[in-house]
Amino acid sequence: MKGLDIAALVLIIVGGLNWGLVGLLEYNLVDSLFGEGSALARIVYTLVGLAALWAAGSLVPRYSEHYGTPHHAR
């Protein structure tokens, strides 16, 4: 799973940098590289979204292992 975690992290970083460029400079790097609305750009966006879901899903077990069960849930 470590390889998948690293791939997800790289994709999340790519997505975050792209959104930062959009917000600061109104420049979409993914669209510039692959063509606005192209199949390849949509694939990149889909992979970034799936990576974010993977990371969010893997956070829950890590959080509960590190912090344990909340007192109010006991």
N, C-alpha and C positions, 0 to 999 in steps of 0.2 A: 504493500500500500504506500510505502514511502515515495516511490516513483510517481504515483498518481497524486500524492499530496504536493510534491514539488511542481508537477505540471499544472496543477490547479493554482498554486501560488503564482507561478509565472503568468498564467492567463489573467488572474485577478490584478496583478501589477500592470499588465498591458492595458486592461480595461480601465483601471484607475488613472493611468497616465493619459489615456485617450480622453477620458472625461475631463481631466484637468486641462488639457489643451483646448477642448471644446469650450469649457467655462472661461478660461483666461484669454484665449486668442481667437475663439470661434473657428478653430481649425480641427477637423476630424482626420486624424492620421490614418485610421483604418479605411475610411472612404477614399482618402487620397492614394493609398497604396493599392487597394483592390477594386476601386470603382464604387461610386455611390449606388447603393441598392443592389450591387452585384451579388451573385450567389456566393462567391468567396467571402465577401464582407459579411453577409448574413451568417455564414458558417462560423466566422470568427466571433461575431456577437453571440451566437448560440453557445459556442464553446466557453466563452467568458461567463455567460449566465449559468451554464452547467457547473463550471468551476466554483462559482459563488455558492451554488446550492450544495456542492460537495463540501466546501469549507464550512458552511453554516451547519450542515449535518454532522460533521466530524467535531465541531466545537462542543456540542452538547455532552457527549460522553467524556471529553477531556475536562470540561468545566466541572462535571459532577465528580469525577475521580479526584480532581485537585481540591475542590472545596467541600466535598461530601454532601450529604443530604441537608437541606436547610432545616433549621430548628422548627419552623412552623409546619413543615411537612411530616414531622415525626409523630 
